[in-house]
Amino acid sequence: MNTSPPSVARRRLVGAIAQFAALLPVATVWRPAQGAPLAATPQCGRDAPTAAQTEGPYFKPRSPGRTSLLEAGIDGVRLLLQGQVLTTSCKPVAGALLDLWHADAEGRYDNEGFRLRGHVFTDAQGRYRMETVLPGMYPGRTRHIHVKAQPPGGRMLTTQLYFPNEPGNRRDGLFDPRLLVALDRSAATPQATFDFVLREP
Ligand SMILES: [Fe+2]
């Protein structure tokens, strides 16, 4: 007969569960965190444009205009990147250019052609959408998407977007939490939302 008080028995049970959980293998397949709070997207109206970041070594000019980077032979978790381009005073920027490039699921860039490279323009409400796959990681870098954003006739912003709850974020010296997308995994295709805030032209 177990004579332990209920609180002691419960503590023992919790301890046993924690020990068991520690023995479980770490998942190697990316899955968005269950029930994790969504990261806040940058706010306009506070004179705080989206932070700039280095272009890195893999930018290629003259990417194709398209709303989907998916094509034959591209594997990985599908992702819809979407959001708005706004000025610091919260006005939508129509016709803004967003040029994106990122590594494939294995962390490789296509430096010969234009796989996983493309650009879109925002609509009348400043909105954009780009269908792609979740970028893979490569040595020294956490998951990220490179972006160049430019209002019509205005200055180009070069930056990078990051994903929440990625262990690699803590190890990447370029990671900036202000550049986290808000990730919604409830849809069939996970949706990453990020609003770019650009200086007034
Ligand atoms: Fe990169």
Boltz pocket constraint, residues with backbone or C-beta under 6 A from the ligand:
constraints:
  - pocket:
      binder: B
      contacts: [[A, 56], [A, 58], [A, 103], [A, 141], [A, 144], [A, 146]]
      max_distance: 6.0
